[in-house]
Amino acid sequence: MEFCKKIALFYIDGFKSMKVGKRLWLIIAIKLFIIFVILKLLFFPNILQTKFSNDKDRANYVIENLTK
C-alpha cells in the first residue's frame, strides 16, 4: 500500500510542477473529447433508433442482417 501511495505522490508532485505539460494535457483532453463525442454524434448516428420504434423490431433487424 505504501508503494502505491509513493507512486501516486510522485505523479501528483510532477504534475504540479509542470508548466508546458499542463497545456499539453489540456490539448490531449480536448482532442479526446472531439474524437469520442463530436465525431460519434456526426458520423455514427443511431440508425436503429430512427428506423424502428420498438426493441423487438430492432432485434429482428439485427438478427436478420447477422445471419445473412
N, C-alpha and C positions, 0 to 999 in steps of 0.2 A: 504494500500500500504506500509506503514511504517513497518507493521508486517512482510510482505513478505521480505522486504529488510533486516530486522534483522535476519530472518531465513537464508537467503542466506549468509549473512556475517558470521553467526555462523558456517555454514558448510565450507565456504572458509577458515576462520581462523583455524578451526580444521584440515582441510586437509593440510594446510601449515606447521603446527607444527608436523605432523606425521613423524615418522621415519620408523617403520616397516609397517605401514598401507599403505604407497605408494607402497611398494613391493607387499603387498597382493592384492591391487587393480590392479597392473600390472599382477599378476598371474591370477586374475579373468578375466581381459580383454583378455589375451591370451587364456584361456580356452573357453571363449565365441566365440572367433574367430575360434578356432578349431571346436567347436561344430556346429556353424552355417554356416561356409564357407567350410572348408575342408571336413567334413562329408557329407554335402549336395552334393558336387561335386563327392565324391567317391561312396556313397550309394544310392543317389537319382538322377540318370541321367534323362534327359528329354527324355523319351521314345517316346512320341508323336512327338517330333521334328525329331527324327531319322527314325521313321516308315513311316511318312506321309509327303508329300511335300507341302500341302496347308492347309489352315484353315478349308475348307469345309470337307475334309476327316477326319481331326482330330475331328471336331464337330460330324460328323456322328458316328465315332468310340466310342466317349464318350457317346453319346445318346444311342447307341445300348447296351453298357455294363451297363448303369444305368437302362435301362428298362428291363433287363433280370430277 
